[in-house]
């Protein structure tokens, strides 16, 4: 999970969050991984969480997938909204499907 607290290069006023594929690259084989996932920031007051779902093939030139505008910084910084409490934010990743293919180079 890669998190950019002040946004990545595409989002300056939102937190950005991405699921990343960590792979030890072989010079003989590459792999692609299909994943269906949900990324969440938990509301620590137990109210509605901020969730985003997606699916992607990762690997090759694409090693991550996610959301540049995951949550506006104004919502994250507003302590009454419950996403950041005592400087702590809780992330959750749920992977509902995963498949892998390997291919020679």
Secondary structure, 3 states (H helix, E strand, C coil): CEEECCCCCCCCCEEEEEEECCCCCCCCEEEEEEEEEEEEECCCCCCCCEEEEEEEEEECCECEEEEEEEEEHHHHHCHHHCCCECCECCEEEEEEEEEEEEEEC
